[in-house]
Amino acid sequence: MDFKEFREGLLSLALLIFIFSLTFMVGSILLSPYINLGIEDQNFIIILSMINLIFSLYYLLEALRLEKIFKLEDKHIIKFGKRIGIISLCYLIHFFLMGLLLFRDLHNLQVMMIILIMLLELCLFGVILKEVYDLVFLEETQRKHELDKNRRMYIKRERIHSRQLD
């Protein structure tokens, strides 16, 4: 996957998940008397939303640091791919716990929010696992070629552009 596409996809999906999770949590708290939400369901939603907020903040930080990581040697980029892949597998557990909310007797508005968050999480998993595959499991020659191409296209171009502005 292209460096710029991965960075923008990771950044936008993590930000959308953060906003939707925060909205889902606050909405569940404020609207609980109007949508007949039990305390157990509300606590479960709050816990899952807080976990979602933590993971989305992690992905936001990784997306912001991504340019610095891609400037480093290939072994650091492979470590990044392994790290983000393992954390994404841990995040997959949260995805299934979020799916358990669909089997509860919740209001239609909450079901819609759950489906939207899960759809965004699926897109995030797809983007991350594609990049992890490209960074970790691709042949070394293909991986090196792709990394060099991305470095030439984006990272060196930004250096030249910043020099022209000075």
Accessible surface in RSA format (square Angstrom, percent):
REM  Atomic radii and reference values for relative SASA: ProtOr
REM  Chains: A
REM  Algorithm: Lee & Richards
REM  Probe-radius: 1.40
REM  Slices: 20
REM RES _ NUM      All-atoms   Total-Side   Main-Chain    Non-polar    All polar
REM                ABS   REL    ABS   REL    ABS   REL    ABS   REL    ABS   REL
RES MET A   1    58.89  30.5  30.41  20.1  28.48  67.8  40.41  34.4  18.49  24.5
RES ASP A   2    31.08  21.8  23.14  23.0   7.94  18.8  16.07  37.8  15.01  15.0
RES PHE A   3     6.22   3.1   5.90   3.7   0.32   0.8   6.22   3.8   0.00   0.0
RES LYS A   4   100.72  49.1 100.26  61.5   0.46   1.1  44.63  40.2  56.09  59.7
RES GLU A   5   109.76  63.0 100.32  75.9   9.44  22.5  38.86  75.2  70.90  57.9
RES PHE A   6     0.13   0.1   0.13   0.1   0.00   0.0   0.13   0.1   0.00   0.0
RES ARG A   7    63.94  26.8  63.94  32.6   0.00   0.0   7.73  10.6  56.21  34.1
RES GLU A   8    87.61  50.3  84.48  63.9   3.13   7.4  34.62  67.0  52.99  43.3
RES GLY A   9    17.91  22.1   0.00   N/A  17.91  22.1  16.96  46.6   0.95   2.1
RES LEU A  10     0.00   0.0   0.00   0.0   0.00   0.0   0.00   0.0   0.00   0.0
RES LEU A  11    50.18  27.9  50.18  35.9   0.00   0.0  50.18  35.2   0.00   0.0
RES SER A  12    56.24  47.5  50.56  67.5   5.68  13.1  42.97  91.5  13.26  18.6
RES LEU A  13    22.05  12.3  22.05  15.8   0.00   0.0  22.05  15.5   0.00   0.0
RES ALA A  14     0.12   0.1   0.00   0.0   0.12   0.3   0.12   0.2   0.00   0.0
RES LEU A  15    84.23  46.9  84.23  60.3   0.00   0.0  84.23  59.2   0.00   0.0
RES LEU A  16    73.22  40.8  73.22  52.4   0.00   0.0  73.22  51.4   0.00   0.0
RES ILE A  17     0.22   0.1   0.22   0.2   0.00   0.0   0.22   0.2   0.00   0.0
RES PHE A  18    48.46  24.2  48.46  30.0   0.00   0.0  48.46  29.4   0.00   0.0
RES ILE A  19    88.00  50.1  87.07  64.9   0.94   2.3  87.75  63.2   0.26   0.7
RES PHE A  20    53.84  26.9  53.84  33.3   0.00   0.0  53.84  32.6   0.00   0.0
RES SER A  21     0.13   0.1   0.13   0.2   0.00   0.0   0.13   0.3   0.00   0.0
RES LEU A  22    72.81  40.6  72.81  52.1   0.00   0.0  72.81  51.1   0.00   0.0
RES THR A  23    75.09  53.4  67.16  68.1   7.93  18.9  56.36  75.7  18.74  28.3
RES PHE A  24     5.08   2.5   2.52   1.6   2.57   6.7   4.75   2.9   0.33   0.9
RES MET A  25    22.08  11.4  22.08  14.6   0.00   0.0  19.01  16.2   3.07   4.1
RES VAL A  26    65.03  42.8  65.03  58.9   0.00   0.0  65.03  56.5   0.00   0.0
RES GLY A  27    22.24  27.4   0.00   N/A  22.24  27.4  21.61  59.3   0.63   1.4
RES SER A  28     2.48   2.1   0.48   0.6   2.00   4.6   0.60   1.3   1.88   2.6
RES ILE A  29    75.00  42.7  66.98  49.9   8.02  19.3  66.98  48.2   8.02  21.8
RES LEU A  30   119.40  66.5 106.53  76.2  12.87  32.3 108.88  76.5  10.51  28.3
RES LEU A  31    64.83  36.1  64.83  46.4   0.00   0.0  64.83  45.5   0.00   0.0
RES SER A  32    19.85  16.8  17.38  23.2   2.46   5.7   3.33   7.1  16.51  23.1
RES PRO A  33   103.55  75.5  66.80  60.9  36.75 133.6  78.36  64.7  25.18 156.5
RES TYR A  34   175.14  81.8 140.85  80.1  34.29  89.2  97.68  73.4  77.46  95.5
RES ILE A  35    23.37  13.3  10.33   7.7  13.05  31.4  13.08   9.4  10.29  27.9
RES ASN A  36   144.50  99.7 121.09 117.0  23.41  56.4  32.87  79.1 111.63 107.9
RES LEU A  37    19.28  10.7   2.64   1.9  16.64  41.8   3.97   2.8  15.31  41.2
RES GLY A  38    32.37  39.9   0.00   N/A  32.37  39.9  28.54  78.3   3.83   8.6
RES ILE A  39   117.51  66.9 115.22  85.8   2.29   5.5 115.22  83.0   2.29   6.2
RES GLU A  40   129.40  74.3 122.18  92.4   7.22  17.2  60.29 116.6  69.11  56.4
RES ASP A  41    26.58  18.6  26.56  26.4   0.02   0.0   0.88   2.1  25.70  25.6
RES GLN A  42    24.34  13.6  24.34  17.8   0.00   0.0   2.35   5.0  21.98  16.7
RES ASN A  43    74.78  51.6  73.66  71.2   1.12   2.7  19.03  45.8  55.76  53.9
RES PHE A  44    52.95  26.5  50.66  31.4   2.28   5.9  52.26  31.7   0.68   1.9
RES ILE A  45     0.00   0.0   0.00   0.0   0.00   0.0   0.00   0.0   0.00   0.0
RES ILE A  46    44.24  25.2  44.24  33.0   0.00   0.0  44.24  31.9   0.00   0.0
RES ILE A  47    99.23  56.5  97.13  72.4   2.10   5.1  99.10  71.4   0.13   0.3
RES LEU A  48     2.03   1.1   2.03   1.5   0.00   0.0   2.03   1.4   0.00   0.0
RES SER A  49     0.39   0.3   0.28   0.4   0.11   0.3   0.11   0.2   0.28   0.4
RES MET A  50    88.02  45.6  88.02  58.3   0.00   0.0  81.22  69.1   6.80   9.0
RES ILE A  51    58.53  33.3  58.34  43.5   0.20   0.5  58.53  42.1   0.00   0.0
RES ASN A  52     0.00   0.0   0.00   0.0   0.00   0.0   0.00   0.0   0.00   0.0
RES LEU A  53    15.68   8.7  15.68  11.2   0.00   0.0  15.68  11.0   0.00   0.0
RES ILE A  54   111.67  63.5 109.20  81.4   2.47   5.9 110.01  79.2   1.66   4.5
RES PHE A  55    37.39  18.7  37.20  23.0   0.20   0.5  37.39  22.7   0.00   0.0
RES SER A  56     1.13   1.0   0.29   0.4   0.85   2.0   1.13   2.4   0.00   0.0
RES LEU A  57    84.96  47.3  84.96  60.8   0.00   0.0  84.96  59.7   0.00   0.0
RES TYR A  58    49.18  23.0  45.74  26.0   3.44   8.9  48.20  36.2   0.98   1.2
RES TYR A  59     0.23   0.1   0.23   0.1   0.00   0.0   0.19   0.1   0.04   0.0
RES LEU A  60    23.77  13.2  23.77  17.0   0.00   0.0  23.77  16.7   0.00   0.0
RES LEU A  61   108.78  60.6 108.70  77.8   0.08   0.2 108.70  76.3   0.08   0.2
RES GLU A  62     7.77   4.5   7.76   5.9   0.01   0.0   0.81   1.6   6.96   5.7
RES ALA A  63     0.01   0.0   0.00   0.0   0.01   0.0   0.00   0.0   0.01   0.0
RES LEU A  64   102.30  57.0  84.74  60.6  17.56  44.1  84.92  59.6  17.39  46.8
RES ARG A  65   108.61  45.6 107.84  55.0   0.77   1.8  46.77  63.9  61.84  37.5
RES LEU A  66     0.00   0.0   0.00   0.0   0.00   0.0   0.00   0.0   0.00   0.0
RES GLU A  67    45.78  26.3  45.78  34.6   0.00   0.0  10.58  20.5  35.20  28.7
RES LYS A  68   149.24  72.8 146.29  89.8   2.95   7.0  90.99  81.9  58.25  62.0
RES ILE A  69    14.72   8.4  14.59  10.9   0.13   0.3  14.72  10.6   0.00   0.0
RES PHE A  70     0.86   0.4   0.86   0.5   0.00   0.0   0.86   0.5   0.00   0.0
RES LYS A  71    92.76  45.3  63.36  38.9  29.40  70.0  26.65  24.0  66.11  70.4
RES LEU A  72    89.15  49.7  83.04  59.4   6.11  15.4  87.49  61.4   1.66   4.5
RES GLU A  73   111.99  64.3 103.08  78.0   8.90  21.2  49.22  95.2  62.77  51.2
RES ASP A  74    33.82  23.7  30.11  30.0   3.71   8.8  20.78  48.9  13.04  13.0
RES LYS A  75   117.73  57.4 112.86  69.2   4.87  11.6  58.45  52.6  59.28  63.1
RES HIS A  76    67.75  37.0  63.14  43.9   4.61  11.8  35.73  36.8  32.01  37.3
RES ILE A  77     0.00   0.0   0.00   0.0   0.00   0.0   0.00   0.0   0.00   0.0
RES ILE A  78    35.06  20.0  35.06  26.1   0.00   0.0  35.06  25.2   0.00   0.0
RES LYS A  79   122.48  59.8 118.70  72.8   3.77   9.0  76.17  68.6  46.30  49.3
RES PHE A  80     1.04   0.5   0.88   0.5   0.16   0.4   0.91   0.6   0.13   0.4
RES GLY A  81     0.00   0.0   0.00   N/A   0.00   0.0   0.00   0.0   0.00   0.0
RES LYS A  82   108.74  53.0 103.92  63.8   4.82  11.5  54.72  49.2  54.03  57.5
RES ARG A  83    89.23  37.5  83.04  42.3   6.19  14.7  53.02  72.5  36.22  22.0
RES ILE A  84     0.58   0.3   0.58   0.4   0.00   0.0   0.58   0.4   0.00   0.0
RES GLY A  85     6.62   8.2   0.00   N/A   6.62   8.2   6.47  17.8   0.15   0.3
RES ILE A  86   111.51  63.5 111.21  82.9   0.30   0.7 111.21  80.1   0.30   0.8
RES ILE A  87    45.06  25.6  45.06  33.6   0.00   0.0  45.06  32.4   0.00   0.0
RES SER A  88     2.15   1.8   0.65   0.9   1.51   3.5   0.87   1.8   1.29   1.8
RES LEU A  89   104.43  58.2  97.67  69.9   6.75  17.0  97.96  68.8   6.46  17.4
RES CYS A  90    67.44  51.0  60.08  67.0   7.36  17.3  15.45  39.1  51.99  56.1
RES TYR A  91     0.95   0.4   0.87   0.5   0.07   0.2   0.31   0.2   0.64   0.8
RES LEU A  92    57.83  32.2  57.83  41.4   0.00   0.0  57.83  40.6   0.00   0.0
RES ILE A  93   112.79  64.2 110.97  82.7   1.82   4.4 112.42  81.0   0.37   1.0
RES HIS A  94     5.93   3.2   4.31   3.0   1.63   4.2   5.25   5.4   0.68   0.8
RES PHE A  95    22.27  11.1  22.23  13.8   0.04   0.1  22.23  13.5   0.04   0.1
RES PHE A  96   130.95  65.5 124.96  77.4   5.99  15.6 126.73  76.8   4.21  12.1
RES LEU A  97    65.35  36.4  65.35  46.8   0.00   0.0  65.35  45.9   0.00   0.0
RES MET A  98     0.19   0.1   0.19   0.1   0.00   0.0   0.19   0.2   0.00   0.0
RES GLY A  99    11.25  13.9   0.00   N/A  11.25  13.9  10.78  29.6   0.47   1.1
RES LEU A 100    91.92  51.2  89.08  63.7   2.83   7.1  89.08  62.6   2.83   7.6
RES LEU A 101     0.00   0.0   0.00   0.0   0.00   0.0   0.00   0.0   0.00   0.0
RES LEU A 102    66.46  37.0  44.90  32.1  21.56  54.2  44.90  31.5  21.56  58.0
RES PHE A 103   175.06  87.6 140.31  86.9  34.76  90.4 145.12  88.0  29.94  85.7
RES ARG A 104   103.23  43.3  89.41  45.6  13.82  32.9  24.12  33.0  79.10  47.9
RES ASP A 105   146.71 102.8 116.45 115.9  30.25  71.5  42.24  99.4 104.47 104.2
RES LEU A 106    19.37  10.8   0.88   0.6  18.49  46.5   4.46   3.1  14.91  40.1
RES HIS A 107    83.55  45.7  72.88  50.7  10.67  27.3  53.03  54.6  30.53  35.5
RES ASN A 108   124.55  85.9 117.60 113.6   6.95  16.7  28.01  67.4  96.55  93.3
RES LEU A 109    78.17  43.5  72.95  52.2   5.22  13.1  77.23  54.2   0.94   2.5
RES GLN A 110     6.89   3.9   6.78   5.0   0.11   0.3   6.31  13.4   0.58   0.4
RES VAL A 111    40.59  26.7  40.59  36.7   0.00   0.0  40.59  35.3   0.00   0.0
RES MET A 112    94.86  49.1  90.86  60.1   3.99   9.5  55.67  47.3  39.19  51.9
RES MET A 113    19.92  10.3  19.92  13.2   0.00   0.0   7.66   6.5  12.26  16.2
RES ILE A 114     0.00   0.0   0.00   0.0   0.00   0.0   0.00   0.0   0.00   0.0
RES ILE A 115    91.46  52.0  89.84  66.9   1.62   3.9  90.74  65.3   0.72   2.0
RES LEU A 116    62.10  34.6  62.06  44.4   0.04   0.1  62.06  43.6   0.04   0.1
RES ILE A 117     0.00   0.0   0.00   0.0   0.00   0.0   0.00   0.0   0.00   0.0
RES MET A 118    26.51  13.7  26.51  17.5   0.00   0.0  25.72  21.9   0.79   1.0
RES LEU A 119   100.92  56.2  98.83  70.7   2.10   5.3 100.26  70.4   0.67   1.8
RES LEU A 120    25.25  14.1  25.25  18.1   0.00   0.0  25.25  17.7   0.00   0.0
RES GLU A 121     0.16   0.1   0.16   0.1   0.00   0.0   0.13   0.3   0.02   0.0
RES LEU A 122    95.74  53.3  88.69  63.5   7.05  17.7  88.70  62.3   7.04  18.9
RES CYS A 123    60.16  45.5  50.35  56.2   9.81  23.1  15.67  39.7  44.49  48.0
RES LEU A 124     0.65   0.4   0.65   0.5   0.00   0.0   0.65   0.5   0.00   0.0
RES PHE A 125    10.32   5.2  10.32   6.4   0.00   0.0  10.32   6.3   0.00   0.0
RES GLY A 126    42.42  52.3   0.00   N/A  42.42  52.3  36.68 100.6   5.75  12.9
RES VAL A 127    30.44  20.0  28.51  25.8   1.93   4.6  29.61  25.7   0.82   2.2
RES ILE A 128     0.05   0.0   0.05   0.0   0.00   0.0   0.05   0.0   0.00   0.0
RES LEU A 129    81.01  45.1  75.92  54.3   5.10  12.8  76.34  53.6   4.67  12.6
RES LYS A 130    94.77  46.2  88.51  54.3   6.27  14.9  67.87  61.1  26.91  28.7
RES GLU A 131     4.03   2.3   4.03   3.1   0.00   0.0   0.30   0.6   3.74   3.0
RES VAL A 132    12.83   8.4  12.83  11.6   0.00   0.0  12.83  11.1   0.00   0.0
RES TYR A 133   110.48  51.6 110.07  62.6   0.40   1.0  71.13  53.5  39.34  48.5
RES ASP A 134    15.65  11.0  13.63  13.6   2.02   4.8   9.51  22.4   6.14   6.1
RES LEU A 135     4.36   2.4   4.36   3.1   0.00   0.0   4.36   3.1   0.00   0.0
RES VAL A 136    30.39  20.0  15.05  13.6  15.34  37.0  15.05  13.1  15.34  41.6
RES PHE A 137   140.93  70.5 112.74  69.8  28.19  73.3 117.10  71.0  23.83  68.2
RES LEU A 138    36.50  20.3  29.57  21.2   6.93  17.4  30.73  21.6   5.77  15.5
RES GLU A 139   119.67  68.7 109.19  82.6  10.48  25.0  45.38  87.8  74.29  60.7
RES GLU A 140   122.78  70.5 115.28  87.2   7.49  17.8  31.83  61.6  90.95  74.3
RES THR A 141   102.09  72.6  93.06  94.3   9.04  21.5  86.51 116.2  15.59  23.6
RES GLN A 142    95.62  53.5  91.03  66.5   4.59  10.9  30.46  64.8  65.16  49.4
RES ARG A 143    29.51  12.4  29.08  14.8   0.43   1.0   1.69   2.3  27.83  16.9
RES LYS A 144   103.72  50.6 103.00  63.2   0.71   1.7  71.92  64.7  31.80  33.9
RES HIS A 145   109.64  59.9 104.50  72.6   5.13  13.1  68.89  71.0  40.75  47.4
RES GLU A 146    60.89  35.0  60.89  46.1   0.00   0.0  23.86  46.1  37.04  30.2
RES LEU A 147     4.59   2.6   4.59   3.3   0.00   0.0   4.59   3.2   0.00   0.0
RES ASP A 148    51.76  36.3  50.25  50.0   1.52   3.6  18.35  43.2  33.41  33.3
RES LYS A 149    75.41  36.8  75.26  46.2   0.15   0.4  32.14  28.9  43.27  46.1
RES ASN A 150     5.66   3.9   5.30   5.1   0.37   0.9   0.48   1.1   5.19   5.0
RES ARG A 151    42.00  17.6  42.00  21.4   0.00   0.0  25.16  34.4  16.84  10.2
RES ARG A 152   134.74  56.6 122.49  62.4  12.25  29.2  58.54  80.0  76.19  46.2
RES MET A 153    67.29  34.8  64.79  42.9   2.50   6.0  53.03  45.1  14.26  18.9
RES TYR A 154    27.06  12.6  26.09  14.8   0.96   2.5  15.75  11.8  11.30  13.9
RES ILE A 155     5.22   3.0   4.41   3.3   0.81   2.0   4.41   3.2   0.81   2.2
RES LYS A 156   104.91  51.2 104.62  64.2   0.29   0.7  55.60  50.0  49.31  52.5
RES ARG A 157   141.09  59.2 137.42  70.1   3.67   8.7  55.91  76.4  85.19  51.6
RES GLU A 158    79.48  45.6  73.98  56.0   5.50  13.1  40.32  78.0  39.17  32.0
RES ARG A 159   105.73  44.4 102.77  52.4   2.96   7.0  35.82  48.9  69.91  42.4
RES ILE A 160    96.41  54.9  96.23  71.7   0.18   0.4  96.33  69.4   0.08   0.2
RES HIS A 161   102.66  56.1 101.48  70.5   1.18   3.0  70.21  72.4  32.45  37.8
RES SER A 162    57.09  48.2  55.13  73.6   1.96   4.5  41.31  88.0  15.78  22.1
RES ARG A 163   171.82  72.1 156.82  79.9  15.00  35.7  55.68  76.1 116.14  70.4
RES GLN A 164   137.78  77.0 102.81  75.1  34.97  83.3  43.77  93.2  94.01  71.3
RES LEU A 165   132.08  73.6 100.73  72.1  31.35  78.8 103.46  72.7  28.62  77.0
RES ASP A 166   155.15 108.7  93.96  93.5  61.19 144.7  48.95 115.2 106.20 105.9
END  Absolute sums over single chains surface
CHAIN  1 A     9760.4       8819.2        941.2       6529.2       3231.3
END  Absolute sums over all chains
TOTAL          9760.4       8819.2        941.2       6529.2       3231.3
